[in-house]
């Protein structure tokens, strides 16, 4: 009984972690669906968004080091603090500007190229953004605090203690992440299924020529999709940044999104969620039950091995579109 | 070589089967299109009149599809002018041309394979949807009314093209002939004033060709849609069209009614005499 309860606590915590993975994976799916591009830079976009958010919030002068080095001044901060909500809004604006810049400077010149070319371009974009973030805001580790509650949730502990006699340890931040991610997914699904812009997005994903012929502007749709991906990156950046600090390793969570995508399928929004949850729960349970037998630290590789299995037996993932082709 | 235009050519008239042909809707003047060193279209001029069915014919590689791509904005010619409804059209992007009321189909069928027949046709009306983002997402009030309105228009087209039983079928599963029909339906959903059809009957059997011919005539007759089409089947072209442009190696070698074109020696030499048997 004790064991079972402990396992359920692990499952709950795994689900919460899974939501965080799903948040990152979502950004990949959006861009992949709309333009067939695997955006390697998605993780770095989350890092860049988090850095920009911290910078704006703390009133940092962008490019301070560069300005100081060039002009011999010693600027670092404007001397004001921006409220969290306003700072998030301003960061969202920055992400939209970034989307426009990416479209104008990169994508526009690569229309009609092979997907692998576009993929390579996003690798370049990832390194560029990483550098830009450092130059703009400095490379030091920053703490991010937008007022999200953190630490053990007393309410959850009390509730589970009353129900089962065993108090679950659940981080309040994880609960918030789950709520926000659910809202975000609901909004995205409503957007892509029912709105004119969402339909246009799906049309562009399917066939560029056909989309043009019914009066859809590819340029507008791409900017829109990259803006949304930037916004999702911002949300992921806030969650992960609050959890583990804003630093370079934040961009590496993107790697965890890969097995999530292989499970869920690159083209499915619900797939990204379910994939994230399976990985989150799977790696926690595996660590708990099998970890001790084989020396622990299984969380670093479990997801990838699972993804490998999927690649062999079900390459389109759980929810991915099977490509139908008449021959 | 170019036929000289007289003012009589611009007079509206009524055809033998009672359709009204109006003034010039689209006027292409001295169009030249090059790809690097290759000249796909060389100094071609012709016009399309309100309400007529205008065919563009010619052997393979004559530049017919390029011509259609110029009209629909997919290609921008290096020289020449495109006049639409009495105004010179600047170099527009394809989606802007579509919003002017010029719809098209493609030689190699460009449909959204992942969507159903109904969703495909609905995309034809995307640019006409006016209600706001939020009300659409929430399926609320005006957005709902608007959606129903558009859906009714689309249902009319579905009935018209006799594809009622395919509404929910993913387009990727349809056979070739039906795909062509869905593509026509999507183009019609935009309620275009000018409809461009790139080989609407290529690869079809006789029965499918007859169906498609009937649809084209009905569209022109019932909706008054002006149609420009490219077609290989000479019999079909001669039956369908009011006037025919003949192209060969990127040049115009003939222009006129089907009977005029059929008796044009240059056309016989370049196309009919060589391409057939």
Interface residues (C-beta under 8 A of the other chain):
Chain A: X187 X190 X191 X194 X195 X196 X197 X198 X199 X200 X202 X203 X205 X206 X207 X209 X210 X211 X212 X213 X214 X215 X216 X217 X218 X321 X324 X325 X326
Chain B: X72 X74 X93 X94 X95 X96 X98 X99 X103 X104 X105 X106 X110 X111 X112 X113 X114 X115 X119 X122 X123 X124 X126 X127 X129 X133 X136 X137 X138 X139 X170 X172 X173 X186 X187 X190
